[in-house]
Amino acid sequence: ILVRFAIERGDWEGGAQLEALPGSPPQFAAIAYWARALGRARAKLPSPPDADVDKLQVCLNQLRTAGDEYWATQVEVMLKEAQAWRLAARGETDAAVLRLRSAADEEDAVEKLPVTPGPIVPAREQVGELLLGLKHPDLALREFKVALVLAPGRRGALNGAIEAAEQLGDTKTATQLRAQ
């Protein structure tokens, strides 16, 4: 819940301060490392998220060794997201978009287990956020619309889509999205 609270609000500095609980299984520790990596990469004054990206890789390796393919896939998506934001922070924006799209494609292809929560922020929505930040509102709007099909009514995707539509001067789409 602390991760969701920080990341959904864009509190990157708060996300960067989160810690995994001692003794957490790798799939749960990975969520904290993911939040820390995003927080560090997306903060106003970014700092290298390398240690947290490395810890995500360790969690992924542990899950693969244990044969837990479902959680290994989920952590692999988080790892790709963290790597993408690290690339974006370094100014490697084309590589960041490709990496984040790869995470989104992988996440879109996996059926969520009925008793597990959904991703903190869907990868597809993150692609939209990155593209919007890179001044590509047309591409961002497309990603946000796909995110809304997969996660109807998500506030972050709706707000991103509205912002993208407004930047494009598409008041009709912005008004329709506001009605949602």
N, CA, C and O atoms as a DFTB+ gen file, in Angstrom:
720 C
 N C O
     1  1       0.831      -1.186       0.000
     2  2       0.000       0.000       0.000
     3  2       0.874       1.247       0.000
     4  3       0.545       2.233      -0.660
     5  1       1.980       1.215       0.730
     6  2       2.865       2.382       0.754
     7  2       3.441       2.655      -0.629
     8  3       3.593       3.810      -1.025
     9  1       3.762       1.594      -1.361
    10  2       4.290       1.756      -2.717
    11  2       3.219       2.383      -3.599
    12  3       3.482       3.363      -4.297
    13  1       2.024       1.828      -3.571
    14  2       0.937       2.351      -4.392
    15  2       0.675       3.822      -4.053
    16  3       0.488       4.646      -4.949
    17  1       0.661       4.142      -2.768
    18  2       0.382       5.509      -2.331
    19  2       1.420       6.483      -2.887
    20  3       1.058       7.549      -3.385
    21  1       2.685       6.137      -2.811
    22  2       3.743       7.031      -3.300
    23  2       3.729       7.126      -4.820
    24  3       3.729       8.226      -5.372
    25  1       3.717       5.995      -5.492
    26  2       3.887       5.973      -6.946
    27  2       2.660       6.537      -7.661
    28  3       2.802       7.293      -8.622
    29  1       1.466       6.183      -7.205
    30  2       0.247       6.707      -7.857
    31  2       0.174       8.225      -7.759
    32  3      -0.410       8.870      -8.630
    33  1       0.755       8.802      -6.720
    34  2       0.740      10.257      -6.547
    35  2       1.935      10.940      -7.213
    36  3       2.032      12.167      -7.203
    37  1       2.834      10.158      -7.784
    38  2       4.027      10.746      -8.393
    39  2       4.986      11.286      -7.352
    40  3       5.756      12.202      -7.638
    41  1       4.953      10.735      -6.152
    42  2       5.864      11.138      -5.080
    43  2       7.154      10.339      -5.249
    44  3       7.399       9.365      -4.537
    45  1       7.962      10.769      -6.198
    46  2       9.165      10.015      -6.550
    47  2      10.169       9.995      -5.411
    48  3      10.830       8.982      -5.184
    49  1      10.290      11.093      -4.700
    50  2      11.219      11.120      -3.575
    51  2      10.767      10.133      -2.494
    52  3      11.593       9.430      -1.910
    53  1       9.468      10.080      -2.230
    54  2       8.933       9.118      -1.264
    55  2       9.120       7.688      -1.721
    56  3       9.465       6.817      -0.923
    57  1       8.894       7.439      -3.010
    58  2       9.089       6.097      -3.559
    59  2      10.529       5.640      -3.414
    60  3      10.789       4.466      -3.146
    61  1      11.463       6.560      -3.589
    62  2      12.881       6.226      -3.506
    63  2      13.304       5.858      -2.086
    64  3      14.357       5.252      -1.890
    65  1      12.486       6.222      -1.092
    66  2      12.829       5.948       0.306
    67  2      12.242       4.642       0.840
    68  3      12.574       4.227       1.950
    69  1      11.383       3.997       0.072
    70  2      10.713       2.791       0.554
    71  2      11.702       1.637       0.719
    72  3      12.705       1.556       0.011
    73  1      11.405       0.763       1.651
    74  2      12.264      -0.389       1.924
    75  2      11.443      -1.670       1.841
    76  3      10.262      -1.684       2.191
    77  1      12.058      -2.715       1.388
    78  2      11.427      -4.034       1.433
    79  2      11.431      -4.505       2.882
    80  3      12.401      -4.293       3.609
    81  1      10.353      -5.138       3.291
    82  2      10.303      -5.673       4.649
    83  2      11.286      -6.827       4.780
    84  3      11.396      -7.648       3.870
    85  1      11.994      -6.904       5.888
    86  2      12.949      -8.008       6.071
    87  2      12.247      -9.361       5.933
    88  3      11.156      -9.567       6.465
    89  1      12.888     -10.265       5.217
    90  2      12.351     -11.599       5.037
    91  2      11.234     -11.701       4.015
    92  3      10.600     -12.749       3.897
    93  1      10.983     -10.624       3.271
    94  2       9.920     -10.656       2.256
    95  2      10.260     -11.652       1.160
    96  3      11.416     -11.753       0.750
    97  1       9.251     -12.396       0.678
    98  2       9.490     -13.240      -0.491
    99  2       9.919     -12.366      -1.669
   100  3       9.578     -11.183      -1.704
   101  1      10.649     -12.910      -2.622
   102  2      11.196     -12.087      -3.709
   103  2      10.141     -11.324      -4.500
   104  3      10.408     -10.203      -4.934
   105  1       8.949     -11.892      -4.704
   106  2       7.934     -11.181      -5.478
   107  2       7.425      -9.938      -4.740
   108  3       6.982      -8.985      -5.381
   109  1       7.480      -9.933      -3.418
   110  2       7.035      -8.770      -2.654
   111  2       8.175      -7.769      -2.475
   112  3       7.959      -6.560      -2.557
   113  1       9.372      -8.263      -2.234
   114  2      10.534      -7.370      -2.137
   115  2      10.721      -6.618      -3.456
   116  3      11.101      -5.448      -3.465
   117  1      10.448      -7.305      -4.569
   118  2      10.620      -6.692      -5.887
   119  2       9.765      -5.441      -6.040
   120  3      10.182      -4.488      -6.698
   121  1       8.591      -5.428      -5.451
   122  2       7.712      -4.260      -5.560
   123  2       8.376      -3.042      -4.924
   124  3       8.311      -1.942      -5.473
   125  1       9.009      -3.232      -3.779
   126  2       9.709      -2.119      -3.126
   127  2      10.916      -1.673      -3.952
   128  3      11.157      -0.475      -4.101
   129  1      11.670      -2.623      -4.486
   130  2      12.836      -2.255      -5.302
   131  2      12.402      -1.529      -6.567
   132  3      13.064      -0.589      -7.007
   133  1      11.297      -1.961      -7.148
   134  2      10.741      -1.300      -8.340
   135  2      10.382       0.144      -8.009
   136  3      10.720       1.061      -8.758
   137  1       9.694       0.344      -6.879
   138  2       9.304       1.698      -6.478
   139  2      10.530       2.569      -6.237
   140  3      10.562       3.732      -6.638
   141  1      11.531       2.004      -5.582
   142  2      12.762       2.760      -5.325
   143  2      13.445       3.154      -6.638
   144  3      13.896       4.289      -6.795
   145  1      13.515       2.212      -7.575
   146  2      14.163       2.492      -8.862
   147  2      13.409       3.588      -9.611
   148  3      14.026       4.518     -10.129
   149  1      12.080       3.487      -9.674
   150  2      11.299       4.525     -10.349
   151  2      11.448       5.857      -9.634
   152  3      11.616       6.897     -10.271
   153  1      11.387       5.823      -8.320
   154  2      11.536       7.052      -7.547
   155  2      12.857       7.740      -7.813
   156  3      12.911       8.954      -8.008
   157  1      13.907       6.966      -7.818
   158  2      15.236       7.544      -8.057
   159  2      15.366       8.079      -9.483
   160  3      15.916       9.161      -9.691
   161  1      14.866       7.332     -10.459
   162  2      15.009       7.738     -11.863
   163  2      14.103       8.911     -12.222
   164  3      14.439       9.697     -13.108
   165  1      12.957       9.041     -11.549
   166  2      11.976      10.050     -11.945
   167  2      11.936      11.269     -11.021
   168  3      11.145      12.185     -11.245
   169  1      12.767      11.290      -9.999
   170  2      12.791      12.418      -9.067
   171  2      13.241      13.690      -9.774
   172  3      13.844      13.644     -10.847
   173  1      12.935      14.829      -9.150
   174  2      13.361      16.114      -9.728
   175  2      14.873      16.147      -9.912
   176  3      15.375      16.664     -10.910
   177  1      15.583      15.598      -8.955
   178  2      17.035      15.449      -9.062
   179  2      17.324      13.948      -9.071
   180  3      17.583      13.358      -8.022
   181  1      17.278      13.332     -10.254
   182  2      17.428      11.876     -10.326
   183  2      18.755      11.393      -9.751
   184  3      19.780      12.072      -9.819
   185  1      18.695      10.211      -9.192
   186  2      19.911       9.532      -8.737
   187  2      19.902       8.139      -9.355
   188  3      18.841       7.610      -9.686
   189  1      21.071       7.549      -9.509
   190  2      21.132       6.249     -10.183
   191  2      20.332       5.175      -9.449
   192  3      20.519       4.972      -8.250
   193  1      19.447       4.491     -10.160
   194  2      18.677       3.405      -9.557
   195  2      19.353       2.045      -9.707
   196  3      18.711       1.008      -9.540
   197  1      20.640       2.050     -10.018
   198  2      21.328       0.810     -10.369
   199  2      21.220      -0.277      -9.299
   200  3      20.985      -1.438      -9.630
   201  1      21.389       0.079      -8.024
   202  2      21.351      -0.934      -6.966
   203  2      19.973      -1.588      -6.898
   204  3      19.867      -2.795      -6.678
   205  1      18.923      -0.800      -7.087
   206  2      17.573      -1.360      -7.031
   207  2      17.266      -2.196      -8.272
   208  3      16.581      -3.214      -8.181
   209  1      17.761      -1.778      -9.409
   210  2      17.606      -2.584     -10.627
   211  2      18.326      -3.923     -10.439
   212  3      17.812      -4.968     -10.838
   213  1      19.506      -3.891      -9.836
   214  2      20.239      -5.134      -9.569
   215  2      19.463      -6.039      -8.611
   216  3      19.446      -7.257      -8.785
   217  1      18.823      -5.448      -7.603
   218  2      18.038      -6.246      -6.654
   219  2      16.814      -6.859      -7.336
   220  3      16.413      -7.976      -7.009
   221  1      16.228      -6.138      -8.269
   222  2      15.121      -6.709      -9.043
   223  2      15.588      -7.928      -9.823
   224  3      14.878      -8.930      -9.901
   225  1      16.777      -7.844     -10.397
   226  2      17.329      -8.984     -11.134
   227  2      17.539     -10.171     -10.205
   228  3      17.276     -11.310     -10.593
   229  1      18.005      -9.925      -8.991
   230  2      18.196     -11.002      -8.015
   231  2      16.847     -11.652      -7.698
   232  3      16.746     -12.878      -7.657
   233  1      15.813     -10.839      -7.473
   234  2      14.478     -11.380      -7.200
   235  2      13.991     -12.234      -8.373
   236  3      13.441     -13.318      -8.177
   237  1      14.199     -11.739      -9.582
   238  2      13.797     -12.480     -10.775
   239  2      14.518     -13.828     -10.833
   240  3      13.897     -14.855     -11.107
   241  1      15.801     -13.823     -10.582
   242  2      16.579     -15.067     -10.605
   243  2      16.080     -16.050      -9.543
   244  3      15.994     -17.250      -9.802
   245  1      15.756     -15.552      -8.364
   246  2      15.250     -16.414      -7.293
   247  2      13.926     -17.062      -7.700
   248  3      13.710     -18.249      -7.453
   249  1      13.053     -16.289      -8.317
   250  2      11.752     -16.811      -8.723
   251  2      11.899     -17.842      -9.844
   252  3      11.203     -18.857      -9.860
   253  1      12.799     -17.574     -10.766
   254  2      13.030     -18.553     -11.839
   255  2      13.612     -19.846     -11.281
   256  3      13.220     -20.939     -11.690
   257  1      14.545     -19.715     -10.349
   258  2      15.143     -20.899      -9.723
   259  2      14.082     -21.713      -8.990
   260  3      14.119     -22.943      -8.995
   261  1      13.144     -21.023      -8.365
   262  2      12.071     -21.697      -7.632
   263  2      10.996     -22.258      -8.570
   264  3      10.105     -22.985      -8.130
   265  1      11.081     -21.922      -9.860
   266  2      10.098     -22.410     -10.827
   267  2       8.772     -21.674     -10.779
   268  3       7.764     -22.180     -11.274
   269  1       8.760     -20.488     -10.190
   270  2       7.531     -19.700     -10.074
   271  2       7.418     -18.788     -11.299
   272  3       7.786     -17.614     -11.243
   273  1       6.914     -19.329     -12.389
   274  2       6.870     -18.602     -13.662
   275  2       5.929     -17.397     -13.625
   276  3       6.222     -16.363     -14.226
   277  1       4.804     -17.526     -12.925
   278  2       3.875     -16.389     -12.868
   279  2       4.566     -15.164     -12.275
   280  3       4.588     -14.093     -12.881
   281  1       5.134     -15.341     -11.073
   282  2       5.767     -14.193     -10.426
   283  2       7.061     -13.788     -11.129
   284  3       7.419     -12.610     -11.131
   285  1       7.752     -14.734     -11.716
   286  2       8.950     -14.375     -12.472
   287  2       8.579     -13.438     -13.618
   288  3       9.298     -12.478     -13.894
   289  1       7.470     -13.711     -14.277
   290  2       7.023     -12.847     -15.370
   291  2       6.657     -11.464     -14.847
   292  3       7.012     -10.455     -15.456
   293  1       5.951     -11.412     -13.720
   294  2       5.576     -10.120     -13.137
   295  2       6.810      -9.299     -12.761
   296  3       6.864      -8.095     -13.011
   297  1       7.790      -9.956     -12.165
   298  2       9.011      -9.256     -11.760
   299  2       9.835      -8.867     -12.984
   300  3      10.486      -7.823     -12.985
   301  1       9.811      -9.693     -14.019
   302  2      10.521      -9.321     -15.244
   303  2       9.933      -8.042     -15.844
   304  3      10.673      -7.196     -16.346
   305  1       8.624      -7.900     -15.794
   306  2       7.983      -6.670     -16.273
   307  2       8.459      -5.483     -15.438
   308  3       8.812      -4.438     -15.985
   309  1       8.468      -5.642     -14.114
   310  2       8.938      -4.551     -13.237
   311  2      10.398      -4.208     -13.523
   312  3      10.782      -3.038     -13.521
   313  1      11.200      -5.230     -13.767
   314  2      12.614      -5.005     -14.077
   315  2      12.751      -4.193     -15.363
   316  3      13.522      -3.234     -15.413
   317  1      12.012      -4.572     -16.395
   318  2      12.068      -3.822     -17.657
   319  2      11.605      -2.380     -17.465
   320  3      12.177      -1.460     -18.050
   321  1      10.574      -2.181     -16.649
   322  2      10.100      -0.818     -16.385
   323  2      11.193       0.002     -15.704
   324  3      11.477       1.133     -16.102
   325  1      11.802      -0.583     -14.673
   326  2      12.867       0.122     -13.953
   327  2      14.036       0.431     -14.884
   328  3      14.608       1.520     -14.830
   329  1      14.386      -0.525     -15.731
   330  2      15.473      -0.296     -16.693
   331  2      15.111       0.820     -17.663
   332  3      15.959       1.636     -18.024
   333  1      13.864       0.855     -18.079
   334  2      13.416       1.890     -19.018
   335  2      13.520       3.273     -18.396
   336  3      14.018       4.202     -19.032
   337  1      13.056       3.420     -17.165
   338  2      13.128       4.737     -16.520
   339  2      14.574       5.131     -16.239
   340  3      14.912       6.315     -16.264
   341  1      15.420       4.156     -15.973
   342  2      16.851       4.452     -15.806
   343  2      17.411       4.984     -17.126
   344  3      18.153       5.966     -17.137
   345  1      17.058       4.337     -18.232
   346  2      17.503       4.816     -19.543
   347  2      16.983       6.226     -19.823
   348  3      17.719       7.071     -20.332
   349  1      15.734       6.473     -19.494
   350  2      15.159       7.811     -19.712
   351  2      15.908       8.856     -18.900
   352  3      16.182       9.949     -19.396
   353  1      16.240       8.531     -17.654
   354  2      16.971       9.475     -16.801
   355  2      18.358       9.774     -17.364
   356  3      18.903      10.857     -17.150
   357  1      18.919       8.812     -18.080
   358  2      20.239       8.996     -18.700
   359  2      20.147       9.720     -20.044
   360  3      21.170      10.020     -20.660
   361  1      18.931       9.998     -20.496
   362  2      18.758      10.666     -21.782
   363  2      18.682       9.717     -22.956
   364  3      18.662      10.161     -24.104
   365  1      18.639       8.423     -22.701
   366  2      18.545       7.417     -23.763
   367  2      17.068       7.116     -24.011
   368  3      16.580       6.021     -23.734
   369  1      16.375       8.125     -24.544
   370  2      14.912       8.060     -24.605
   371  2      14.372       7.038     -25.597
   372  3      13.361       6.394     -25.320
   373  1      15.015       6.876     -26.737
   374  2      14.539       5.875     -27.705
   375  2      14.615       4.477     -27.106
   376  3      13.677       3.689     -27.226
   377  1      15.736       4.177     -26.463
   378  2      15.894       2.871     -25.823
   379  2      14.903       2.712     -24.675
   380  3      14.387       1.619     -24.442
   381  1      14.637       3.802     -23.958
   382  2      13.680       3.751     -22.845
   383  2      12.279       3.413     -23.345
   384  3      11.585       2.592     -22.745
   385  1      11.865       4.040     -24.435
   386  2      10.536       3.771     -24.993
   387  2      10.442       2.320     -25.444
   388  3       9.445       1.650     -25.175
   389  1      11.467       1.831     -26.124
   390  2      11.462       0.437     -26.587
   391  2      11.391      -0.535     -25.410
   392  3      10.654      -1.520     -25.463
   393  1      12.144      -0.269     -24.365
   394  2      12.178      -1.158     -23.199
   395  2      10.829      -1.150     -22.484
   396  3      10.334      -2.194     -22.057
   397  1      10.246       0.032     -22.361
   398  2       8.960       0.141     -21.679
   399  2       7.849      -0.500     -22.505
   400  3       6.936      -1.115     -21.954
   401  1       7.927      -0.357     -23.816
   402  2       6.937      -1.026     -24.673
   403  2       7.066      -2.542     -24.568
   404  3       6.062      -3.254     -24.587
   405  1       8.286      -3.032     -24.457
   406  2       8.501      -4.464     -24.284
   407  2       7.847      -4.934     -22.979
   408  3       7.204      -5.984     -22.944
   409  1       8.014      -4.159     -21.920
   410  2       7.374      -4.493     -20.642
   411  2       5.856      -4.490     -20.786
   412  3       5.176      -5.378     -20.272
   413  1       5.331      -3.496     -21.481
   414  2       3.879      -3.391     -21.666
   415  2       3.339      -4.564     -22.474
   416  3       2.300      -5.129     -22.132
   417  1       4.032      -4.929     -23.532
   418  2       3.590      -6.066     -24.348
   419  2       3.576      -7.351     -23.515
   420  3       2.650      -8.157     -23.611
   421  1       4.609      -7.526     -22.704
   422  2       4.678      -8.723     -21.864
   423  2       3.563      -8.716     -20.821
   424  3       2.914      -9.735     -20.588
   425  1       3.349      -7.566     -20.198
   426  2       2.292      -7.461     -19.183
   427  2       0.912      -7.687     -19.801
   428  3       0.068      -8.362     -19.211
   429  1       0.687      -7.132     -20.970
   430  2      -0.611      -7.292     -21.648
   431  2      -0.917      -8.752     -21.977
   432  3      -2.080      -9.151     -22.031
   433  1       0.130      -9.543     -22.197
   434  2      -0.049     -10.930     -22.625
   435  2      -0.290     -11.902     -21.470
   436  3      -0.649     -13.057     -21.700
   437  1      -0.094     -11.444     -20.230
   438  2      -0.204     -12.327     -19.075
   439  2      -1.551     -12.128     -18.395
   440  3      -1.965     -11.002     -18.119
   441  1      -2.220     -13.231     -18.133
   442  2      -3.478     -13.158     -17.401
   443  2      -3.168     -13.070     -15.908
   444  3      -2.404     -13.873     -15.371
   445  1      -3.771     -12.082     -15.249
   446  2      -3.566     -11.886     -13.824
   447  2      -4.286     -12.973     -13.042
   448  3      -5.400     -13.367     -13.390
   449  1      -3.640     -13.459     -11.975
   450  2      -4.300     -14.424     -11.105
   451  2      -5.443     -13.737     -10.367
   452  3      -5.330     -12.557     -10.035
   453  1      -6.537     -14.442     -10.102
   454  2      -7.712     -13.811      -9.512
   455  2      -7.495     -13.219      -8.118
   456  3      -8.199     -12.282      -7.740
   457  1      -6.547     -13.739      -7.351
   458  2      -6.372     -13.249      -5.984
   459  2      -5.185     -12.302      -5.826
   460  3      -4.834     -11.937      -4.704
   461  1      -4.574     -11.905      -6.917
   462  2      -3.439     -10.988      -6.825
   463  2      -3.863      -9.602      -7.278
   464  3      -4.732      -9.463      -8.139
   465  1      -3.243      -8.565      -6.691
   466  2      -3.569      -7.211      -7.140
   467  2      -2.981      -6.960      -8.528
   468  3      -2.040      -7.634      -8.949
   469  1      -3.541      -5.998      -9.218
   470  2      -2.987      -5.607     -10.505
   471  2      -1.703      -4.825     -10.291
   472  3      -1.325      -4.544      -9.154
   473  1      -1.039      -4.478     -11.368
   474  2       0.206      -3.704     -11.236
   475  2      -0.068      -2.349     -10.585
   476  3      -1.169      -1.809     -10.696
   477  1       0.928      -1.814      -9.918
   478  2       0.787      -0.505      -9.277
   479  2       0.407       0.529     -10.342
   480  3      -0.586       1.242     -10.200
   481  1       1.194       0.600     -11.388
   482  2       0.887       1.427     -12.560
   483  2       1.119       0.534     -13.776
   484  3       2.246       0.096     -14.008
   485  1       0.078       0.258     -14.553
   486  2       0.272      -0.610     -15.716
   487  2       1.380      -0.087     -16.633
   488  3       1.537       1.119     -16.822
   489  1       2.126      -1.007     -17.184
   490  2       3.248      -0.642     -18.056
   491  2       2.784       0.200     -19.240
   492  3       3.473       1.138     -19.640
   493  1       1.632      -0.124     -19.799
   494  2       1.119       0.625     -20.950
   495  2       0.881       2.094     -20.566
   496  3       1.159       2.998     -21.353
   497  1       0.374       2.316     -19.375
   498  2       0.180       3.688     -18.882
   499  2       1.527       4.392     -18.718
   500  3       1.650       5.583     -19.005
   501  1       2.529       3.652     -18.258
   502  2       3.861       4.237     -18.121
   503  2       4.443       4.633     -19.477
   504  3       5.137       5.644     -19.582
   505  1       4.165       3.845     -20.510
   506  2       4.607       4.218     -21.857
   507  2       3.989       5.565     -22.223
   508  3       4.672       6.448     -22.742
   509  1       2.702       5.717     -21.952
   510  2       2.032       6.985     -22.225
   511  2       2.668       8.134     -21.460
   512  3       2.881       9.211     -22.016
   513  1       2.972       7.910     -20.184
   514  2       3.611       8.955     -19.371
   515  2       4.962       9.361     -19.961
   516  3       5.279      10.546     -20.066
   517  1       5.743       8.362     -20.341
   518  2       7.060       8.654     -20.900
   519  2       6.931       9.436     -22.204
   520  3       7.626      10.432     -22.404
   521  1       6.043       8.988     -23.089
   522  2       5.860       9.676     -24.376
   523  2       5.326      11.087     -24.189
   524  3       5.714      11.998     -24.920
   525  1       4.448      11.277     -23.225
   526  2       3.933      12.615     -22.943
   527  2       5.071      13.517     -22.468
   528  3       5.178      14.669     -22.888
   529  1       5.911      12.985     -21.595
   530  2       7.067      13.741     -21.124
   531  2       8.064      14.053     -22.224
   532  3       8.809      15.028     -22.136
   533  1       8.080      13.226     -23.260
   534  2       8.989      13.444     -24.390
   535  2       8.349      14.308     -25.483
   536  3       8.910      14.462     -26.568
   537  1       7.193      14.859     -25.191
   538  2       6.480      15.770     -26.111
   539  2       5.965      15.059     -27.357
   540  3       6.049      15.581     -28.469
   541  1       5.427      13.850     -27.146
   542  2       4.789      13.090     -28.216
   543  2       3.345      12.784     -27.815
   544  3       2.990      11.624     -27.607
   545  1       2.509      13.833     -27.705
   546  2       1.150      13.610     -27.211
   547  2       0.321      12.682     -28.093
   548  3      -0.558      11.984     -27.588
   549  1       0.580      12.660     -29.400
   550  2      -0.172      11.771     -30.287
   551  2       0.090      10.310     -29.955
   552  3      -0.842       9.511     -29.868
   553  1       1.356       9.962     -29.770
   554  2       1.720       8.597     -29.411
   555  2       1.274       8.276     -27.985
   556  3       0.838       7.161     -27.699
   557  1       1.384       9.249     -27.108
   558  2       0.974       9.053     -25.713
   559  2      -0.522       8.771     -25.629
   560  3      -0.948       7.873     -24.904
   561  1      -1.312       9.534     -26.366
   562  2      -2.762       9.342     -26.336
   563  2      -3.125       7.926     -26.765
   564  3      -3.997       7.293     -26.169
   565  1      -2.466       7.441     -27.783
   566  2      -2.721       6.082     -28.252
   567  2      -2.440       5.061     -27.142
   568  3      -3.227       4.137     -26.933
   569  1      -1.323       5.230     -26.437
   570  2      -0.962       4.301     -25.358
   571  2      -1.949       4.395     -24.196
   572  3      -2.349       3.378     -23.630
   573  1      -2.335       5.617     -23.846
   574  2      -3.297       5.778     -22.754
   575  2      -4.638       5.137     -23.100
   576  3      -5.285       4.547     -22.235
   577  1      -5.058       5.249     -24.354
   578  2      -6.323       4.628     -24.761
   579  2      -6.252       3.106     -24.641
   580  3      -7.213       2.475     -24.201
   581  1      -5.128       2.519     -25.025
   582  2      -4.964       1.074     -24.874
   583  2      -4.968       0.714     -23.387
   584  3      -5.585      -0.272     -22.984
   585  1      -4.283       1.511     -22.580
   586  2      -4.255       1.265     -21.137
   587  2      -5.663       1.295     -20.552
   588  3      -5.986       0.509     -19.661
   589  1      -6.491       2.193     -21.047
   590  2      -7.863       2.306     -20.534
   591  2      -8.745       1.138     -20.974
   592  3      -9.713       0.806     -20.291
   593  1      -8.425       0.522     -22.089
   594  2      -9.164      -0.677     -22.499
   595  2      -8.824      -1.822     -21.545
   596  3      -9.695      -2.597     -21.150
   597  1      -7.551      -1.916     -21.183
   598  2      -7.089      -3.005     -20.323
   599  2      -7.404      -2.761     -18.848
   600  3      -7.576      -3.714     -18.088
   601  1      -7.482      -1.499     -18.439
   602  2      -7.787      -1.129     -17.046
   603  2      -8.754       0.054     -17.083
   604  3      -8.350       1.193     -16.848
   605  1     -10.031      -0.213     -17.378
   606  2     -11.016       0.869     -17.541
   607  2     -11.103       1.771     -16.304
   608  3     -11.121       1.307     -15.164
   609  1     -11.155       3.071     -16.579
   610  2     -11.373       4.037     -15.517
   611  2     -10.168       4.376     -14.665
   612  3     -10.306       5.110     -13.687
   613  1      -8.984       3.867     -15.000
   614  2      -7.803       4.209     -14.196
   615  2      -7.538       5.698     -14.269
   616  3      -7.399       6.269     -15.351
   617  1      -7.472       6.309     -13.120
   618  2      -7.325       7.765     -13.049
   619  2      -6.048       8.261     -13.743
   620  3      -6.085       9.252     -14.473
   621  1      -4.936       7.585     -13.520
   622  2      -3.681       8.020     -14.136
   623  2      -3.750       7.992     -15.647
   624  3      -3.285       8.918     -16.310
   625  1      -4.330       6.931     -16.198
   626  2      -4.458       6.826     -17.654
   627  2      -5.445       7.856     -18.180
   628  3      -5.218       8.450     -19.234
   629  1      -6.536       8.072     -17.459
   630  2      -7.509       9.090     -17.883
   631  2      -6.878      10.476     -17.879
   632  3      -7.003      11.220     -18.852
   633  1      -6.206      10.824     -16.797
   634  2      -5.565      12.142     -16.719
   635  2      -4.504      12.313     -17.802
   636  3      -4.395      13.379     -18.407
   637  1      -3.727      11.266     -18.043
   638  2      -2.713      11.329     -19.092
   639  2      -3.340      11.497     -20.466
   640  3      -2.858      12.279     -21.285
   641  1      -4.421      10.758     -20.716
   642  2      -5.106      10.861     -22.010
   643  2      -5.709      12.247     -22.194
   644  3      -5.656      12.806     -23.290
   645  1      -6.276      12.798     -21.144
   646  2      -6.847      14.152     -21.220
   647  2      -5.750      15.159     -21.543
   648  3      -5.913      16.010     -22.417
   649  1      -4.636      15.055     -20.832
   650  2      -3.525      15.974     -21.075
   651  2      -3.006      15.847     -22.509
   652  3      -2.751      16.856     -23.168
   653  1      -2.852      14.622     -22.990
   654  2      -2.378      14.405     -24.359
   655  2      -3.360      14.992     -25.366
   656  3      -2.953      15.669     -26.310
   657  1      -4.650      14.736     -25.167
   658  2      -5.667      15.268     -26.078
   659  2      -5.643      16.789     -26.083
   660  3      -5.743      17.408     -27.142
   661  1      -5.511      17.394     -24.914
   662  2      -5.450      18.855     -24.841
   663  2      -4.228      19.393     -25.568
   664  3      -4.321      20.401     -26.269
   665  1      -3.093      18.741     -25.414
   666  2      -1.881      19.180     -26.112
   667  2      -2.049      19.088     -27.620
   668  3      -1.455      19.865     -28.367
   669  1      -2.857      18.140     -28.062
   670  2      -3.122      17.988     -29.494
   671  2      -4.219      18.933     -29.987
   672  3      -4.471      19.022     -31.189
   673  1      -4.864      19.629     -29.067
   674  2      -5.980      20.497     -29.450
   675  2      -7.255      19.723     -29.733
   676  3      -8.165      20.248     -30.374
   677  1      -7.336      18.490     -29.270
   678  2      -8.487      17.624     -29.506
   679  2      -9.458      17.772     -28.332
   680  3      -9.502      16.935     -27.430
   681  1     -10.230      18.853     -28.368
   682  2     -11.139      19.142     -27.254
   683  2     -12.272      18.124     -27.156
   684  3     -12.762      17.844     -26.062
   685  1     -12.687      17.573     -28.290
   686  2     -13.760      16.575     -28.266
   687  2     -13.336      15.353     -27.458
   688  3     -14.077      14.896     -26.587
   689  1     -12.141      14.819     -27.743
   690  2     -11.638      13.653     -27.013
   691  2     -11.421      13.990     -25.546
   692  3     -11.770      13.201     -24.668
   693  1     -10.848      15.159     -25.276
   694  2     -10.613      15.570     -23.882
   695  2     -11.927      15.649     -23.110
   696  3     -11.996      15.229     -21.955
   697  1     -12.963      16.183     -23.743
   698  2     -14.270      16.290     -23.085
   699  2     -14.880      14.913     -22.838
   700  3     -15.449      14.670     -21.773
   701  1     -14.767      14.019     -23.803
   702  2     -15.269      12.648     -23.638
   703  2     -14.552      11.934     -22.494
   704  3     -15.175      11.227     -21.702
   705  1     -13.247      12.127     -22.419
   706  2     -12.471      11.480     -21.375
   707  2     -12.822      12.056     -19.996
   708  3     -12.887      11.320     -19.011
   709  1     -13.043      13.353     -19.932
   710  2     -13.442      13.972     -18.661
   711  2     -14.765      13.415     -18.172
   712  3     -14.972      13.267     -16.967
   713  1     -15.654      13.109     -19.090
   714  2     -16.965      12.562     -18.719
   715  2     -16.817      11.191     -18.073
   716  3     -17.656      10.788     -17.267
   717  1     -15.772      10.486     -18.419
   718  2     -15.540       9.170     -17.810
   719  2     -15.125       9.334     -16.385
   720  3     -14.882       8.344     -15.694
